[in-house]
Amino acid sequence: MPVEDILLEAEEKMIKSEQVVCHEFTGVRTGRASPTLVENITAEVYGSHMRIRELASITTPEPRMLLIQPWDATAVHPIEKAIQKANLGFNPTVQGKTIRIVLPELSTERRLEMVKISRKMAEDGRVAIRHVRRDGMEALKKEKKAGTGEDQEEMAEKELQKLTDQYIGKIDAHLATKEKEILTV
């Protein structure tokens, strides 16, 4: 595999790692309501487990309120039970064919806990990027044995390290933004 392909593949994997961290961050609760808080909770409906986002529309009519409107009225109570079982720290209220969730104000303790959770997610992302770098370095070493020039391999290793630093920096920036969002009262 040519050196350029190794670098391209490594960058693609780093981009995916960054995207995973960003998506995980959306599930961390801040002071604002977000559909991502409940969309992946599974409810038992029609004899199988389905995600809430597959069963209903989830909107945020107010900054601290979620409104869940199931497409089928029979799914209201299973969705309510699933949200209660998820133990997210808020109680759903059923009003006719809709479910309202008013998010309580986060305590300072809870905010700091959310920051810790975010930091762990970011660290997992950094570790994933370092694994991509390690795999890339191994592939470059194999290429060197196959006859690639030493100068070309050295440049590729430097480029791989530059990519690693760049994507770890991006994750750190996302983390800083998320921490600020969580700690803003």
ZIWOFEN-V76044 format. One record per residue. SS is DSSP state (alpha for helix, beta for strand, coil for the rest). PHI is phi as a letter, one per 30 degrees, with the letter a starting at -180 (* if undefined). OMEGA is omega in whole degrees, -180 to 180 (999 if undefined). Layout:
ss->SS phi->PHI omega->OMEGA
ss->SS phi->PHI omega->OMEGA
This chain:
ss->coil phi->* omega->-180
ss->coil phi->d omega->-177
ss->alpha phi->e omega->-179
ss->alpha phi->d omega->179
ss->alpha phi->d omega->178
ss->alpha phi->d omega->-180
ss->alpha phi->d omega->179
ss->alpha phi->d omega->180
ss->alpha phi->d omega->179
ss->alpha phi->d omega->-180
ss->alpha phi->d omega->178
ss->alpha phi->e omega->179
ss->alpha phi->d omega->179
ss->alpha phi->d omega->177
ss->alpha phi->d omega->180
ss->alpha phi->d omega->178
ss->alpha phi->d omega->179
ss->alpha phi->d omega->-180
ss->alpha phi->d omega->179
ss->alpha phi->d omega->180
ss->alpha phi->d omega->179
ss->alpha phi->d omega->-180
ss->alpha phi->d omega->178
ss->alpha phi->d omega->179
ss->alpha phi->d omega->-179
ss->alpha phi->d omega->179
ss->coil phi->d omega->179
ss->coil phi->d omega->-174
ss->coil phi->d omega->172
ss->coil phi->c omega->179
ss->coil phi->d omega->-177
ss->coil phi->c omega->176
ss->coil phi->d omega->177
ss->coil phi->b omega->179
ss->alpha phi->e omega->-178
ss->alpha phi->d omega->178
ss->alpha phi->d omega->-175
ss->coil phi->b omega->-171
ss->coil phi->d omega->-178
ss->coil phi->c omega->176
ss->coil phi->d omega->-179
ss->beta phi->c omega->178
ss->beta phi->c omega->179
ss->beta phi->d omega->-178
ss->beta phi->b omega->178
ss->coil phi->h omega->178
ss->coil phi->i omega->177
ss->beta phi->b omega->180
ss->beta phi->c omega->180
ss->beta phi->b omega->178
ss->beta phi->d omega->-179
ss->alpha phi->e omega->-179
ss->alpha phi->d omega->178
ss->alpha phi->d omega->-175
ss->alpha phi->c omega->-172
ss->beta phi->a omega->172
ss->beta phi->c omega->-178
ss->beta phi->b omega->-179
ss->beta phi->b omega->176
ss->beta phi->b omega->-179
ss->beta phi->d omega->178
ss->beta phi->b omega->-177
ss->coil phi->e omega->-178
ss->coil phi->c omega->-180
ss->beta phi->b omega->173
ss->beta phi->c omega->178
ss->beta phi->b omega->-179
ss->beta phi->c omega->-179
ss->beta phi->c omega->179
ss->beta phi->d omega->179
ss->coil phi->d omega->178
ss->coil phi->c omega->-176
ss->alpha phi->d omega->-179
ss->alpha phi->d omega->-178
ss->alpha phi->d omega->-176
ss->alpha phi->e omega->-176
ss->alpha phi->d omega->175
ss->alpha phi->d omega->178
ss->alpha phi->d omega->179
ss->alpha phi->e omega->-180
ss->alpha phi->d omega->-179
ss->alpha phi->d omega->179
ss->alpha phi->d omega->178
ss->alpha phi->d omega->180
ss->alpha phi->d omega->-178
ss->coil phi->d omega->175
ss->coil phi->h omega->-178
ss->coil phi->c omega->177
ss->coil phi->j omega->174
ss->coil phi->b omega->-177
ss->coil phi->c omega->176
ss->beta phi->d omega->177
ss->beta phi->c omega->179
ss->beta phi->d omega->176
ss->beta phi->b omega->-178
ss->coil phi->i omega->-178
ss->coil phi->c omega->179
ss->beta phi->b omega->177
ss->beta phi->b omega->177
ss->beta phi->c omega->175
ss->beta phi->b omega->175
ss->beta phi->c omega->-178
ss->coil phi->d omega->178
ss->coil phi->d omega->177
ss->coil phi->d omega->-180
ss->coil phi->d omega->176
ss->coil phi->d omega->179
ss->alpha phi->e omega->178
ss->alpha phi->e omega->-178
ss->alpha phi->d omega->178
ss->alpha phi->d omega->180
ss->alpha phi->d omega->177
ss->alpha phi->d omega->178
ss->alpha phi->d omega->177
ss->alpha phi->d omega->179
ss->alpha phi->d omega->180
ss->alpha phi->d omega->179
ss->alpha phi->d omega->179
ss->alpha phi->d omega->179
ss->alpha phi->d omega->178
ss->alpha phi->d omega->-180
ss->alpha phi->d omega->179
ss->alpha phi->d omega->176
ss->alpha phi->e omega->178
ss->alpha phi->d omega->178
ss->alpha phi->d omega->180
ss->alpha phi->d omega->179
ss->alpha phi->d omega->180
ss->alpha phi->d omega->178
ss->alpha phi->d omega->176
ss->alpha phi->d omega->178
ss->alpha phi->d omega->179
ss->alpha phi->d omega->-179
ss->alpha phi->e omega->179
ss->alpha phi->d omega->178
ss->alpha phi->d omega->179
ss->alpha phi->d omega->179
ss->alpha phi->d omega->179
ss->alpha phi->d omega->179
ss->alpha phi->d omega->179
ss->alpha phi->d omega->177
ss->alpha phi->d omega->179
ss->alpha phi->d omega->180
ss->alpha phi->d omega->178
ss->alpha phi->d omega->-179
ss->alpha phi->d omega->175
ss->coil phi->k omega->176
ss->coil phi->d omega->-179
ss->coil phi->d omega->-179
ss->alpha phi->d omega->179
ss->alpha phi->d omega->-179
ss->alpha phi->d omega->180
ss->alpha phi->d omega->-180
ss->alpha phi->d omega->178
ss->alpha phi->d omega->-180
ss->alpha phi->d omega->178
ss->alpha phi->d omega->178
ss->alpha phi->d omega->179
ss->alpha phi->d omega->179
ss->alpha phi->d omega->178
ss->alpha phi->d omega->179
ss->alpha phi->d omega->177
ss->alpha phi->d omega->180
ss->alpha phi->e omega->180
ss->alpha phi->d omega->-179
ss->alpha phi->d omega->-177
ss->alpha phi->d omega->174
ss->alpha phi->d omega->176
ss->alpha phi->d omega->179
ss->alpha phi->d omega->179
ss->alpha phi->d omega->178
ss->alpha phi->d omega->178
ss->alpha phi->d omega->177
ss->alpha phi->d omega->179
ss->alpha phi->d omega->-180
ss->alpha phi->d omega->179
ss->alpha phi->d omega->-179
ss->alpha phi->d omega->179
ss->alpha phi->d omega->180
ss->alpha phi->d omega->180
ss->alpha phi->d omega->-179
ss->alpha phi->d omega->-174
ss->alpha phi->d omega->178
ss->coil phi->d omega->-178
ss->coil phi->c omega->999
